[in-house]
């Protein structure tokens, strides 16, 4: 959610918890990816985030099944499990 002063407000849930919860509700990986990246970015007006396209910001996480596998910032892995 974008507040009147421009700051973002949201949940304290981690990406791993969010993905696990969405999987419990039966969502597939494509829907989870859209719900946790593209749609929020578009909703708050970010044009170069939320999609894996040339010119987009390369910040993302990877999962193997429901387990967080890696975290990438600026196209570089910063945490791998």
C-alpha positions in Angstrom: 0.0 0.0 0.0 1.3 3.5 -0.8 0.5 6.0 1.9 -0.4 9.7 1.2 3.2 10.8 1.9 4.6 8.3 -0.6 6.0 5.7 1.8 5.1 2.1 1.4 3.2 0.1 4.1 2.9 -3.6 4.1 3.1 -6.9 5.9 6.0 -8.1 8.1 5.7 -11.5 6.4 8.8 -12.6 4.6 8.8 -13.7 0.9 9.3 -17.3 2.1 6.2 -17.2 4.4 4.1 -15.5 1.7 5.0 -18.1 -0.9 4.4 -21.0 1.5 1.0 -19.5 2.4 0.0 -19.1 -1.2 1.1 -22.6 -2.0 -1.1 -23.9 0.9 -4.1 -22.1 -0.8 -3.3 -24.1 -4.0 -1.9 -21.4 -6.2 0.5 -22.4 -8.9 4.0 -20.9 -9.4 3.1 -18.6 -12.3 0.2 -17.1 -10.3 2.5 -16.7 -7.2 5.1 -15.0 -9.3 2.6 -12.5 -10.7 1.0 -11.8 -7.3 4.3 -11.1 -5.6 6.2 -9.2 -8.3 4.5 -7.8 -11.4 1.1 -6.9 -10.0 2.4 -5.0 -6.9 4.9 -3.2 -9.0 2.3 -2.1 -11.5 -0.1 -1.2 -8.7 2.3 1.3 -7.2 3.5 2.6 -10.6 6.9 1.1 -10.8 7.7 0.8 -14.5 11.1 -1.0 -14.4 10.4 -3.6 -11.6 8.3 -6.7 -11.2 9.3 -8.4 -14.5 12.2 -10.3 -15.9 12.8 -8.1 -18.9 15.7 -6.2 -20.4 16.1 -2.9 -18.5 14.2 -4.0 -15.4 15.7 -3.9 -11.9 17.4 -7.3 -11.2 16.3 -7.8 -7.6 14.6 -11.2 -7.1 14.5 -14.4 -5.0 14.4 -18.0 -6.2 12.7 -20.9 -4.5 13.0 -24.7 -4.8 9.6 -26.1 -4.0 8.5 -24.0 -1.0 12.1 -23.3 0.3 13.9 -20.1 -0.3 17.0 -20.9 -2.4 18.7 -17.6 -3.2 18.4 -13.8 -3.0 19.7 -11.6 -5.9 20.2 -7.8 -5.8 21.4 -5.8 -8.9 21.7 -9.1 -10.8 24.2 -10.6 -8.3 23.5 -13.4 -5.7 23.8 -12.0 -2.2 22.5 -15.0 -0.3 22.3 -18.7 -1.3 21.1 -21.6 0.7 
